[in-house]
Amino acid sequence: MSYSTYPFIPLLLAADSKEEINRQYEALNKDISSHRDIKKLTLELAKEDKSGCYRGVAILNEKTKEMEMLFEGSILSESGEMKKKPIVFMFAGVGNQYKNIAKGLYKQIPFFKDLFDECCCFLEPVLEVDLKKIVFDEDKDCKIDMAGEDCTESRPDLRVLLSKSKTALEENDLINKTKYLHPLLFVVEYCLAKTLMKWGIVPEAMIGHSVGEYTAAAVSGVLSQKDALMLVAKRASLIEELQPGCMLTVLAGKEEIEWILSSNDNLFLATENSPISCTISGSEKDIIWAEEELDKKDVIFSRLPTDRAFHSPLLEPIKNVFEKAFENIELNSPEIPYLSNLTGDWITEDQVFDVHSWFLHTCETVRFSEGIQKLLDIKDGIFIEIGPGQTLTGFVYQHPFKDDESNVMVHSALRNVNDSTPDTVYLLHILSKLWVNGVKVDWNSFLNRNR
């Protein structure tokens, strides 16, 4: 896939009042056609941002010369001081994957593409397949829309929907196979996190959900890029060899589903997502039984698109081989703090260097909710979900906020499968929202897309 032209440019506005922001916008809108180098204009506007307490971002389409004000707001607290906005990265687990995840970023952001290719190249002899062939549809005679994106990118795979060919259906299902899905999620999340960091969006804290913790560990420096790729692929391959299983997300707190776990010893609490959401694991037979029992009580639930019972004792047979895989892995102290799924508390060096803790992370309950509750102690934090969809965003909002946590913001860096917004436009909107809220963004790096 070759790079495609990206025509949308952010115009950054700053002033001492909202009215002045609007005047700046109107003035730019009148004579925007006279500016030949729009990127240079954006960087000049960014440099002029010194003491203004209001910010705004207008998005210009270079092709059409149409401009629209998207976001505006105050960056000062009520006391008149600059608000500190700590960044928190949240790395997603399985459940919301779809074909062509981040394809627009791959086509239009060279840094993201190069790192993605590097990861896939390393994994190819391990997985015996190029992950890009599993996640990305082949480019044929596709057209490029006004945003510079593949116009078929956000649409359902009609070849799969209409074809009666078993092969077509099997190819589409490959993305849901543990062996490929876990490494794929890691690659997408790791590349996106590194891209955001290159643009100046650096987290002060992180949390992963299930396999997402491996991404947090890699971004934190606990694992090198290659060691993380090897571990995630090895772990997924070992799990793939185990007996099939299922996972069921239930709209209820852990205390509310205790009755069903105590009624069936073959069901396990896999994840604590929030005070009103949990996931249980078990064999398909036991999960079907759980569905029937939950249905009787009108409890809302949904199956996850996965074929193994993660975070349950059903994964214990991989223990010895998995722990042996760490013999050639170099573990380091975390450079960026992150929460442990195993304890729901900040990761410690003892846990990082304890191989058995890494195994326990695989077969014991993910205490994501406890971790989020600790992250909410970070005043005025901005949570950025990195991964397909907005599941973790929803989990955060399902927690009770204290009065002084009302300024917490949560954004997702990737669209979900039903959102037709092009990937790069979606991400530009997120960057614009961050900047309007006082976050420093390296617009020069973003605009130039340097490798």
C-alpha angles and dihedrals in degrees: 000000000000126000116268127210116267111206103181116103126182116228110205120214129187131174145143094262142026090242091057090050089055091048090052090050094050091048092051092045092055098053103022090118089064092063110088099181105048094172090056089049091053092052091048090052090049091053091050090059101103117130105354113133094203127061134189137179125208119190118220125198103214091201098054099023087227116146132195132184106232111168137015137162149133119284096193129087122237088265090058095251126129110264115238110225112194113199121228121191117209116194117206129226129210125311108075103054119136140170115283096020106183092353091142090055090048092052098044110029112066095194091054092045095049093050091044091051091047092054094045091048090053092048098045097085090042096050095028089228139075105250090214089067089057099045104032125061112229115263110241123157093329121162125228117232125217090276091059094249134125102271091214094052099097097038128096118268098260091185088065096038095051103030119095088199113121089208092061091051092047092051090054091049093056090082089063095051111108092227091063104022098062096050089043094054090048093051094048093047096042093049093047093048091050090047092052090048090052087056091053099264099129120169124230091198138010143195132189129204111226108308087011088078088072089060090050090050092051095046088047092054096246088119128029117236093256095043091050092050091049094047095047092048093046092047092049092048092051092048090049089061093057126091114284119263142169140232128213126195112211126197094229139086122260093257090053093056097042089101094062094046092049090048094057122036090196094066121083137193101245102174140008100210101170140329088283103033133065137159126220128200134206146117117309091254092054094043090052088052090050091050091053093049094046091048090056089058094043092243114159115237141157136197118243116230094246134109102213135064099243122195094023137104088261086082096054095098090075093060102104098041093043094051090047088058088070093067092093097033121105113215121199138188112271115261092193117039118240137177122256118232088208097061104014086232136096113299114256130209089243089059093044093055096040108094091194090060089059089054093047088054086063099053106026133075118290105233094201095144093057090050093051091050089057092047090054086067087072104098117236091355122176111216116204117193111213113197138055116313133358102275096123090045088057091048091054092052090050089068122089111256122213118229091258091051094064090105093060111122128198125197135171119221095205129050122239123247094265095052113097094195109122112253096243093046089050091050093046089055090054092049090049092051090050093050093047087055094054102269115141111239124189095228092174090062092044095049096045095044088210119188 
